[in-house]
Amino acid sequence: MTPLVKTILVVEDEPSLAIVLCEYLAQAGFQTHIIDNGLEVIDWVKQHKPDLLILDLMLPYRDGLDIYRELRTFSQIPVVMATARVDEIDRLLGLELGADDYICKPYSPREVVARIKNVLRRTAEVAAPSTPHGLVINDEQMKATFDNHELTLTPAEFRLLSFFNQHSGQVFNRDQLMQKIYADHRLVTDRTIDSHIKNLRKKLQDAAPDNEYIKSIYGVGYRFTL
């Protein structure tokens, strides 16, 4: 599958600088759009949802900092701020605005492209779901998925997994587990609990085989840890 082309919005009122930067970005495989005044940025971002914004601070009609503050009220799009003064970067860092990177003019377009790639890579890693710790339990439907794999569980196995998940890291003996998975307090043997544990452990490892999620604690019972 061909990866989607990333769109970079370049907010810059110096035409020659914006054009050169966009040429470098295009060579790197990005799609670009240029806006040269501060009044058009917010509406364009809302409509087109770019993947990253290069935001010059000194813009006609509206200051870059005002744009950034409004942007953060509705979007977490990565932002690289551009300024003509080194001391301005120190001031921005002091404001703790949370931009993803800062560049100072005059800058090397090649370096900016490298920084953009780094920011996109970093934000993608943060946004990606962690694996294999992706346990999702729906108690109403009695369904469970682990690392995006639906688990085929018996009612007893589902109740056992749901209980374990609510008490991750704690150790429970067999009697305690019996009471939690059998609401009618039926008489079952230790072997029955061990069998449920064995089957549940195998199903979890089939979905995400890198770890043993249910550990046997010798002489005590079992502990579930993601």
Residue frames relative to the residue before (quaternion, step in Angstrom):
aa qw qx qy qz dx dy dz
M 1.0000 0.0000 0.0000 0.0000 0.00 0.00 0.00
T 0.4199 -0.7122 0.5070 0.2437 3.56 -0.86 1.01
P 0.4352 -0.7066 0.4815 0.2819 3.62 -0.74 0.97
L 0.5429 -0.6189 0.4565 0.3373 3.56 -1.11 0.68
V 0.4658 -0.6693 0.5054 0.2820 3.55 -1.06 0.83
K 0.3763 -0.7296 0.5309 0.2102 3.56 -0.86 1.00
T 0.2667 -0.7613 0.5738 0.1413 3.56 -1.04 0.84
I 0.1337 -0.7828 0.6065 0.0382 3.55 -0.84 1.07
L 0.2021 -0.7616 0.6047 0.1161 3.56 -0.80 1.03
V 0.1470 -0.7889 0.5948 0.0467 3.56 -0.69 1.16
V 0.0831 -0.7898 0.6074 0.0167 3.57 -0.48 1.22
E 0.2830 0.7519 -0.5130 0.3022 3.54 -0.09 1.36
D 0.2691 -0.8011 0.5170 0.1361 3.60 -0.76 1.04
E 0.5762 0.5113 -0.4066 0.4912 3.60 1.23 0.24
P 0.3656 -0.7893 0.4426 0.2176 3.63 -0.13 1.26
S 0.6741 0.5046 -0.3209 0.4335 3.59 0.82 -0.91
L 0.6562 0.5102 -0.3042 0.4654 3.57 0.98 -0.86
A 0.6643 0.5083 -0.3029 0.4567 3.58 0.94 -0.91
I 0.6658 0.5121 -0.3099 0.4455 3.60 0.93 -0.87
V 0.6577 0.5026 -0.3155 0.4640 3.58 0.91 -0.88
L 0.6539 0.5086 -0.3188 0.4605 3.58 0.90 -0.88
C 0.6644 0.5008 -0.3093 0.4606 3.59 0.94 -0.85
E 0.6058 0.5426 -0.3598 0.4573 3.60 1.06 -0.60
Y 0.6565 0.4930 -0.3049 0.4827 3.58 0.96 -0.83
L 0.6532 0.5108 -0.3162 0.4610 3.58 0.97 -0.83
A 0.6398 0.5236 -0.3234 0.4603 3.58 1.01 -0.80
Q 0.6380 0.5196 -0.3218 0.4685 3.59 1.03 -0.79
A 0.6803 0.4722 -0.2770 0.4873 3.58 1.16 -0.61
G 0.6237 -0.5925 0.3239 0.3936 3.58 1.27 0.10
F 0.5415 0.6180 -0.4074 0.3986 3.59 1.24 0.25
Q 0.3537 -0.6610 0.6100 0.2569 3.51 -1.34 0.40
T 0.1242 -0.8333 0.5379 0.0294 3.59 -0.85 0.89
H 0.0527 -0.7451 0.6621 0.0611 3.50 -1.38 0.34
I 0.2331 -0.7832 0.5666 0.1059 3.56 -1.01 0.89
I 0.0270 -0.7447 0.6664 0.0241 3.53 -1.11 0.85
D 0.2087 -0.8352 0.5020 0.0827 3.58 -0.75 1.04
N 0.7514 0.2711 -0.2355 0.5536 3.60 1.19 0.30
G 0.6091 -0.6404 0.3557 0.3039 3.53 -1.15 0.71
L 0.6091 0.6063 -0.3583 0.3647 3.60 1.13 -0.46
E 0.7097 0.4865 -0.2658 0.4349 3.60 1.11 -0.56
V 0.5128 0.7144 -0.3995 0.2590 3.58 1.19 -0.48
I 0.7035 0.4930 -0.2968 0.4170 3.59 0.64 -1.10
D 0.6739 0.4899 -0.3048 0.4614 3.60 0.83 -0.92
W 0.6586 0.5087 -0.3222 0.4513 3.58 0.97 -0.82
V 0.6417 0.5194 -0.3244 0.4617 3.59 0.97 -0.81
K 0.6611 0.5102 -0.3125 0.4528 3.59 0.92 -0.88
Q 0.7055 0.4720 -0.2642 0.4579 3.57 0.98 -0.82
H 0.8160 0.3070 -0.1249 0.4737 3.59 0.84 -0.98
K 0.2077 -0.8295 0.4973 0.1467 3.60 1.25 -0.36
P 0.0113 -0.8235 0.5663 -0.0315 3.61 0.44 1.18
D 0.5602 -0.6268 0.4354 0.3220 3.56 -1.28 0.34
L 0.7913 -0.0082 0.0147 0.6112 3.59 1.20 -0.47
L 0.2152 -0.7745 0.5871 0.0956 3.53 -1.17 0.70
I 0.1658 -0.7252 0.6591 0.1102 3.55 -0.95 0.95
L 0.0607 -0.8516 0.5186 -0.0458 3.55 -0.35 1.27
D 0.2563 -0.7432 0.6025 0.1378 3.56 -0.61 1.19
L 0.4477 -0.7230 0.4616 0.2525 3.57 -0.92 0.87
M 0.7326 0.3657 -0.2117 0.5336 3.60 1.07 -0.75
L 0.1519 0.8063 -0.5457 0.1707 3.55 -0.10 1.34
P 0.5437 -0.5896 0.4683 0.3706 3.59 -1.16 0.44
Y 0.8580 0.2280 -0.1738 0.4262 3.56 -1.21 0.70
R 0.8136 -0.0417 0.0147 0.5797 3.62 1.07 -0.53
D 0.4753 -0.6985 0.4717 0.2524 3.53 -0.92 1.00
G 0.5781 -0.6261 0.4118 0.3228 3.55 -1.06 0.82
L 0.6310 0.5381 -0.3397 0.4437 3.59 1.04 -0.70
D 0.6282 0.5169 -0.3356 0.4749 3.59 1.05 -0.73
I 0.6299 0.5290 -0.3290 0.4639 3.56 1.01 -0.82
Y 0.6647 0.5153 -0.3095 0.4437 3.56 0.88 -0.94
R 0.6673 0.5068 -0.3142 0.4462 3.57 0.88 -0.91
E 0.6664 0.4721 -0.3166 0.4825 3.61 0.95 -0.75
L 0.6065 0.5739 -0.3487 0.4257 3.56 1.02 -0.79
R 0.7010 0.4835 -0.2712 0.4486 3.56 0.93 -0.88
T 0.5586 0.5881 -0.4076 0.4195 3.60 1.21 -0.05
F 0.8134 0.2061 -0.1128 0.5322 3.61 1.17 -0.34
S 0.7976 0.2258 -0.1102 0.5484 3.62 1.18 -0.23
Q 0.2451 -0.7465 0.5997 0.1521 3.54 -1.23 0.62
I 0.1832 0.7977 -0.5457 0.1798 3.58 1.14 0.63
P 0.5017 -0.6421 0.4727 0.3354 3.64 -0.93 0.77
V 0.1044 -0.7947 0.5975 0.0234 3.57 -0.99 0.89
V 0.1222 -0.7394 0.6587 0.0669 3.52 -1.03 0.95
M 0.2264 -0.7985 0.5469 0.1096 3.57 -0.54 1.16
A 0.1628 -0.7818 0.5974 0.0739 3.55 -1.03 0.86
T 0.0313 0.7954 -0.6027 0.0550 3.55 -0.95 0.91
A 0.4777 -0.6821 0.4805 0.2753 3.56 -1.22 0.51
R 0.7436 0.3688 -0.2126 0.5156 3.61 1.24 -0.11
V 0.4905 -0.6666 0.4828 0.2863 3.54 -0.94 0.93
D 0.6670 0.5083 -0.3171 0.4428 3.59 0.92 -0.83
E 0.5657 0.5862 -0.3854 0.4334 3.57 1.20 -0.42
I 0.6143 0.5386 -0.3474 0.4602 3.58 1.05 -0.68
D 0.6284 0.5239 -0.3325 0.4691 3.58 0.99 -0.79
R 0.6537 0.5097 -0.3157 0.4617 3.59 0.98 -0.82
L 0.6569 0.5134 -0.3115 0.4559 3.57 0.96 -0.85
L 0.6361 0.5147 -0.3263 0.4733 3.55 1.01 -0.79
G 0.6408 0.5316 -0.3147 0.4558 3.53 1.07 -0.76
L 0.6507 0.5068 -0.3097 0.4731 3.58 1.14 -0.60
E 0.2663 -0.8000 0.4935 0.2135 3.58 1.30 -0.29
L 0.1432 0.8303 -0.5225 0.1303 3.55 0.88 0.97
G 0.4300 -0.7407 0.4358 0.2769 3.56 1.11 -0.51
A 0.2971 0.7396 -0.5472 0.2553 3.60 1.10 0.50
D 0.5516 -0.6554 0.4161 0.3049 3.56 -1.15 0.63
D 0.7836 -0.0935 0.0414 0.6128 3.60 1.19 -0.41
Y 0.2266 -0.7491 0.6082 0.1329 3.55 -1.34 0.35
I 0.0473 -0.7852 0.6170 0.0232 3.57 -1.02 0.82
C 0.2814 -0.7679 0.5592 0.1355 3.53 -1.10 0.75
K 0.3735 -0.7168 0.5485 0.2143 3.56 -0.96 0.91
P 0.5573 -0.2164 -0.8017 0.0027 1.53 -2.06 1.40
Y 0.1704 -0.8082 0.5582 0.0788 3.58 -0.88 0.90
S 0.5130 -0.6076 0.5096 0.3286 3.51 -1.32 0.32
P 0.4405 -0.7025 0.4819 0.2834 3.64 -0.63 1.02
R 0.6142 0.5511 -0.3498 0.4435 3.57 1.07 -0.69
E 0.6599 0.4936 -0.3076 0.4757 3.58 0.99 -0.81
V 0.6298 0.5347 -0.3386 0.4503 3.59 1.01 -0.78
V 0.6279 0.5266 -0.3335 0.4661 3.59 0.99 -0.81
A 0.6536 0.5094 -0.3132 0.4639 3.57 0.95 -0.86
R 0.6582 0.5039 -0.3125 0.4640 3.59 0.96 -0.81
I 0.6317 0.5316 -0.3307 0.4571 3.57 1.00 -0.80
K 0.6441 0.5131 -0.3226 0.4667 3.58 0.93 -0.84
N 0.6547 0.5150 -0.3084 0.4594 3.56 0.99 -0.84
V 0.6556 0.5052 -0.3127 0.4660 3.60 0.94 -0.86
L 0.6668 0.4972 -0.3058 0.4632 3.60 0.91 -0.88
R 0.6400 0.5144 -0.3249 0.4693 3.56 1.02 -0.77
R 0.6747 0.5059 -0.2929 0.4506 3.56 0.93 -0.92
T 0.6886 0.4669 -0.2901 0.4729 3.60 0.89 -0.88
A 0.6126 0.5374 -0.3566 0.4569 3.60 1.09 -0.60
E 0.6435 0.5206 -0.3211 0.4603 3.58 1.01 -0.78
V 0.6521 0.5049 -0.3159 0.4691 3.57 1.03 -0.76
A 0.7039 0.4813 -0.2673 0.4488 3.57 0.98 -0.87
A 0.5879 0.6043 -0.3762 0.3843 3.56 1.12 -0.57
P 0.4948 -0.6475 0.4786 0.3270 3.60 -1.01 0.75
S 0.4673 -0.6786 0.4888 0.2869 3.53 -1.01 0.81
T 0.0636 -0.7815 0.6204 0.0182 3.53 -1.04 0.78
P 0.5960 -0.1607 -0.7790 -0.1098 1.53 -2.15 1.20
H 0.4150 0.7442 -0.4490 0.2691 3.62 1.18 0.32
G 0.4042 0.7366 -0.4540 0.2964 3.59 0.91 0.87
L 0.1855 0.7980 -0.5495 0.1637 3.57 0.68 1.06
V 0.0018 0.7826 -0.6210 0.0435 3.56 -0.75 1.11
I 0.0688 -0.8148 0.5754 -0.0140 3.55 -0.65 1.15
N 0.1148 -0.7640 0.6331 0.0486 3.55 -0.90 1.00
D 0.2675 -0.8134 0.4975 0.1389 3.57 -0.13 1.30
E 0.6338 0.5481 -0.3449 0.4230 3.58 1.03 -0.72
Q 0.7610 0.3398 -0.1867 0.5202 3.58 0.97 -0.86
M 0.3306 -0.7595 0.4865 0.2778 3.56 1.34 -0.13
K 0.4672 0.6328 -0.4684 0.4023 3.54 0.84 1.08
A 0.0519 -0.7890 0.6119 0.0168 3.54 -1.13 0.69
T 0.0795 -0.7636 0.6382 0.0572 3.54 -1.08 0.77
F 0.0868 -0.7867 0.6106 0.0259 3.52 -1.11 0.75
D 0.8196 -0.0563 -0.0274 0.5696 3.55 -0.63 1.20
N 0.6771 -0.5269 0.2522 0.4476 3.55 1.05 0.99
H 0.5757 0.5263 -0.4005 0.4808 3.59 1.21 0.41
E 0.3668 -0.7186 0.5412 0.2369 3.59 -0.81 0.98
L 0.3042 -0.7597 0.5540 0.1529 3.54 -0.89 1.00
T 0.2701 -0.7390 0.5955 0.1622 3.56 -0.94 0.92
L 0.0543 0.8396 -0.5279 0.1160 3.54 -0.12 1.35
T 0.4504 -0.6165 0.5647 0.3134 3.52 -1.24 0.52
P 0.6678 -0.4898 0.3458 0.4411 3.64 -1.16 0.31
A 0.6593 0.5011 -0.3201 0.4602 3.59 0.93 -0.80
E 0.6519 0.5057 -0.3162 0.4683 3.59 0.97 -0.83
F 0.6426 0.5193 -0.3343 0.4535 3.59 0.98 -0.79
R 0.6642 0.4908 -0.3145 0.4680 3.61 0.88 -0.90
L 0.6331 0.5334 -0.3271 0.4558 3.56 1.03 -0.76
L 0.6762 0.4832 -0.2929 0.4727 3.59 0.90 -0.92
S 0.6433 0.5255 -0.3253 0.4518 3.59 0.95 -0.84
F 0.6575 0.4993 -0.3040 0.4753 3.57 0.98 -0.84
F 0.6343 0.5270 -0.3232 0.4641 3.57 0.95 -0.89
N 0.6725 0.5197 -0.3028 0.4313 3.57 0.87 -0.96
Q 0.6669 0.4941 -0.3008 0.4696 3.58 1.06 -0.72
H 0.7771 0.2579 -0.1353 0.5580 3.58 1.22 -0.41
S 0.0767 0.8433 -0.5258 0.0810 3.54 1.00 0.89
G 0.7944 0.2984 -0.2431 0.4698 3.54 -0.96 0.96
Q 0.6330 0.5204 -0.3366 0.4638 3.58 1.24 -0.28
V 0.3761 -0.7173 0.5476 0.2102 3.54 -1.21 0.61
F 0.0419 -0.7940 0.6065 -0.0053 3.58 -0.93 0.95
N 0.3737 -0.7082 0.5453 0.2479 3.54 -1.06 0.75
R 0.7265 -0.4543 0.2883 0.4275 3.56 -1.26 0.19
D 0.6379 0.5387 -0.3366 0.4354 3.60 0.95 -0.83
Q 0.6526 0.5125 -0.3148 0.4607 3.56 0.95 -0.84
L 0.6653 0.4980 -0.3016 0.4674 3.57 0.96 -0.84
M 0.6014 0.5595 -0.3531 0.4479 3.60 1.03 -0.74
Q 0.6797 0.5066 -0.2909 0.4435 3.56 0.89 -0.96
K 0.6890 0.4947 -0.2818 0.4484 3.57 1.06 -0.73
I 0.7706 0.3755 -0.2172 0.4668 3.62 0.93 -0.75
Y 0.7276 0.3191 -0.2303 0.5619 3.59 1.24 -0.22
A 0.2459 -0.8181 0.5067 0.1159 3.55 -0.08 1.33
D 0.6856 0.4802 -0.2948 0.4609 3.60 1.13 -0.56
H 0.4209 -0.7489 0.4286 0.2798 3.58 1.35 0.21
R 0.1963 0.7954 -0.5461 0.1750 3.57 1.03 0.75
L 0.4995 -0.6397 0.4925 0.3142 3.54 -1.22 0.46
V 0.0833 0.7757 -0.6195 0.0867 3.55 -0.71 1.11
T 0.4790 -0.6802 0.4799 0.2786 3.53 -1.17 0.53
D 0.6660 -0.4682 0.3905 0.4297 3.53 -1.31 0.23
R 0.6135 0.5732 -0.3462 0.4187 3.56 1.05 -0.75
T 0.6173 0.5473 -0.3465 0.4465 3.59 1.09 -0.71
I 0.6567 0.4927 -0.3079 0.4808 3.59 0.91 -0.89
D 0.6440 0.5237 -0.3252 0.4530 3.57 0.92 -0.87
S 0.6439 0.5254 -0.3200 0.4549 3.57 1.03 -0.78
H 0.6359 0.5119 -0.3247 0.4776 3.60 1.00 -0.81
I 0.6456 0.5224 -0.3153 0.4592 3.56 0.94 -0.91
K 0.6575 0.5225 -0.3077 0.4472 3.57 0.88 -0.95
N 0.6937 0.4725 -0.2832 0.4640 3.58 0.87 -0.94
L 0.6599 0.5019 -0.3116 0.4643 3.59 0.96 -0.84
R 0.6282 0.5410 -0.3304 0.4512 3.56 0.98 -0.83
K 0.6640 0.5056 -0.3028 0.4603 3.59 0.93 -0.89
K 0.6692 0.5019 -0.3111 0.4512 3.60 0.93 -0.83
L 0.6336 0.5128 -0.3270 0.4781 3.58 1.06 -0.69
Q 0.6922 0.4741 -0.2814 0.4656 3.57 0.92 -0.87
D 0.5918 0.5455 -0.3707 0.4634 3.60 1.15 -0.50
A 0.6847 0.4741 -0.2798 0.4777 3.58 1.05 -0.77
A 0.7910 0.0096 0.0391 0.6105 3.59 1.02 -0.82
P 0.1322 -0.8913 0.4300 0.0557 3.58 0.28 1.28
D 0.5104 0.7072 -0.4081 0.2699 3.61 1.15 -0.16
N 0.8091 0.2023 -0.0861 0.5449 3.60 1.11 -0.53
E 0.3834 -0.6520 0.5890 0.2847 3.51 -1.35 0.25
Y 0.2193 -0.8437 0.4816 0.0903 3.55 -0.26 1.30
I 0.7297 0.2834 -0.2056 0.5873 3.59 1.18 -0.48
K 0.0938 -0.8236 0.5593 0.0078 3.54 -0.43 1.22
S 0.3808 -0.6974 0.5617 0.2307 3.54 -1.10 0.78
I 0.1831 -0.7607 0.6164 0.0886 3.55 -0.84 1.04
Y 0.4218 -0.7634 0.4251 0.2422 3.55 -0.24 1.32
G 0.8468 0.1564 -0.1444 0.4876 3.52 -0.88 1.05
V 0.7189 0.4137 -0.2465 0.5013 3.61 1.25 -0.11
G 0.6514 -0.4804 0.3640 0.4609 3.58 0.48 -1.17
Y 0.6564 -0.5021 0.4005 0.3959 3.54 -0.92 -0.96
R 0.1134 -0.7635 0.6316 0.0726 3.52 -1.26 0.59
F 0.2038 -0.7637 0.6056 0.0926 3.55 -0.99 0.96
T 0.0773 0.7964 -0.5931 0.0897 3.56 -0.80 1.04
L 0.2819 -0.7347 0.5915 0.1759 3.56 -0.97 0.90
